[in-house]
Amino acid sequence: LALEKGKEVTVFVEVKARFDEASNLYWGGELEKAGANVTYSYPGIKVHTKLLLIETHPSYHIRYFTYLGTGNFNEKTARIYCDHALLTSDQQLGEEVAQIFMILTNKLIFPKNKHLFIAPFNLRDKFVALIDEEIKLAKAGKEAYMILKMNSLQDIEMINKLYKASQAGVKIKLIVRGICSLVSGIPNISENIEVISIVDRFLEHARIFVFHAAGEQKIFCSSADWMYRNLHARIE
C-alpha cells in the first residue's frame, strides 16, 4: 500500500527463519516486484531484531516514527505468542534505529548508539554493566534486585555474572520459558536466585529486563535471549 502511494520502502528479509524460509523468500520477491528495495540475509550472522522505521520530511526536516518489538510480523504467531512492542516518536531512538538499517543495507559498519543496546556490538557489555551496578549497590548494603524474563538462558558468561550478583546479595527473579542452564538455590552460590516458567494460553515470547538501579528503575525490552548466539552471532 505504501508503495502504491509513492512511498520509498526498504525491507530487510531474514531468510534463515525456522519453518518460514519459503514464506520469507516469497514475500521478499513480491515486495521486489512491487518496487521495494529488498536486502536478504548475511552469511555468518542472523538478523533477529524486529524493527520498523517510518521517515517523514515535514518542512524539509527528517522526523522518525519507530517500532521496536520482541516478536516478528507474522500473522500466525501474532495470535498465539505474547509479545511486547514500543511505537515511539522519540527522535533519538529513531536516529539510532536508522543506523541499524544503514548496517543492514551495507551503508554503515559500526553504530554509534547511546540509547539502544545492539548485538553483536555492545549488548552483552551493557547488560554486564547493569548487573555490576546492582552488585555494587548490594555490597554497599543497599537494595538491589533484577527481574529478567527471556526464552532461554544458556550463555555461560552471563550465568556466572548472575551467580556473582547472587553472592553479593542481589535478589534475582528469572522467568525463563525454555532452556535454563542456571541452577538456583545453591547455598553460597545462587541462593538469592528464583527461577520460574510461565505456562499459559499464549506462548510467552517477550524478553523483558528490569533493574532496580538505586530506585531509578530501568526497564528494557529486547529481541534477544541470553544465549551465546544472540549476544555474539546475531543482530539484536
N, C-alpha and C positions, 0 to 999 in steps of 0.2 A: 504494500500500500504506500509506504514511504517513497519507494522508487517510482511508483506511478504518479506521485505528486511532485516529482522532480527533485527529491532529496538525494544527497550523496550518501551511500551506505557502504560501510566496510565491515566485513564479518570474518572472524577467525573461527574455523571449524576444527575441533579436535577429533580426528578420525579414530584414535585409539580410545574407544569407549565400550565398556562391557555390554555386549549384545546389541549395541546401537551403531556399529561401524557402517553397515549398509545404509541405514537411515540417514546418518550424518553425511555420507557421500552423496546420497540422493538430493538432500536439501541444499547442500553446498552447490551442486550442479544446477539446481533450479534457481538459486539466488544469482549464480553467474549468468544464466540465461536472461534473467530479469534486469541485469545490468549492475549488480553489486560487485564490489571489489572483494574477492574471497581469497583468504590465505588458509593453508592447511597445516597439519601437524609438523612439528620439528622432529628431526631424527635425534634420538637420545634423551629427549626431555618431553614430558607430557604437560599440556596446559590444562590445569584443573580448576582455575579460577572462574567465577561466574560473574561477568561484568556487562553492563550496558552503559554507554555514554552517548548522550544527546548533546550536540554542539550547535548553538544558535549564534546568530550575529546581529543582535539588535543594535541599531545605530552604529554599526561597524565595530562593536566591541564583542569579543567572544564571551559567551555565557554557557556554563555547563549544567546539565542535569544528569545525575549519576545514580546508577543502581548497583549495589553490591549485595550479593546473595550467597547463601550456603547451598543452594540447590540449582540444578540445571533448568533450562527452559524445555521441559519435557511434559507433554500433555498427559502422559500416563502416570509418571511418578508424582506429578503435582497433586494428584488425587489421593495418593497413599503415603507420601512422605511428609513428615513435619519439618519444614524448613523456615528460615527467617531471612529477611532482607531489609535493606535500608535504601529508600529512594530520597535523594537529597539534592538541594540546590547549592550546597556548600562548595564554593569555588575552589578552595584549597584541595579538597578531596577530588574534585573534577580534574584539576590540573595534574594531580598525581596519577589518576586513572588514565588520563590521556598519555602519560609516559609509558604505562604498561602497553597500551595499544600501539605506541611507537615501537616498543620492543617486538611485539607480535608481528608487526609489518616491516621489520628489519630497518627501522629508521633511528633506533637508539640501542646502545649496548648495555648501559648501566643506568638505572633510575636514580634520581636524587629525590628521595621521599622522606618527609618528616612525619606525616600522619598515618600513612599506611605501612604495615609490615608486609614485605614482599619476599616470598621464596622464589628462587634459592639465594637471594641476595642478603637479607637481614632478618628474616622471620624468626629463625632459631635464636639469634643473638638478642633480639628484642624480648622474646619470652624469657630467656635466661636472665636478662637484666631485671624483669619484673619479679621473677622468683627471688632473685638476690635481694631485691628491695624488701620483700616480705621477711626473708631470713634476717636481715639487718634489724628490722622492727622487732621481731621476736627475741632476738638476742639482747635488745635494749629493754626488754620487759614490757613491750607494748603489744597491743592487739595486732594479730597478723593472721590472715586466712586467704584461701583461694577456693573457688568453686569452678571446676573445669569439666566441661561437657564435650564429648567427642565420640566418634565412631570407634576409633582404635587407638590404643596406647601401647606402642611397641618400641619406640626409639630408646636405646639404652642410655644415651647421654641425658635425655630429659627425665627418664625414670630415676637415674642416680641423683639428679638435681632435686627431684621431689623427695627422695629419701633424706637428703641433707636438710631440706626445708623442714621435714617432719622432726628430724633430730634436733633442730633448732627451736622447735616449739610451734611452728606454723600449723594451724588447723587446715586440713585439706579435705575437700569433698570432691570425689571423682564420680562422674556419671558417664559410664563407658558402655556404649551399646553392644559392641562386639569384642574384638581381641583386646585383652588387657594383660600385659606381661608384668605389671607391678603387683607385688604381694602386699596386702595391707595387714595391719595388726601385728607385725613382728616387733617384739619388745626391743626398745632402744634403736630401732631402725625405721619402722613405719607405723608406730602405734598411734600417731596423730592423723593417719590417713584412713578415710572411709571410702569404699567403692561400692556403687550400686549400678544396676542396669534397669532401664525402664522398658517394660513390655506393655505396649498399648495398642489401641486400634490402628494407629498410624506408625510407620517406621520412623523412629527418631533419627533424623539426619543432620540436624543443625550442630554446628560447633560453636560453643559459647565459652568465653574465658573471663572470669571475674576475679579481680584482685582488690584487697582491702585498701592498699595504698594510703595508709595513715589516715583513714577516714574519708579520703577523696576517691571513692570507689571508681575503679577503671573497669570498663566492660568492653569486650571485643567480640565480634562475630567473624567467622572465618570459613573458608572452604577447605582448610587443611586439618587433618588429624595429626597426632604426634607420632608419626612413623617416619623412618629414615627417608622413604621415597617422597613423602610430602614436603619435608624440610629441605631436601637436597636435590631431588631429581624431578621436581615439578614446579611450574609457575603457579603460585597460590597467592 
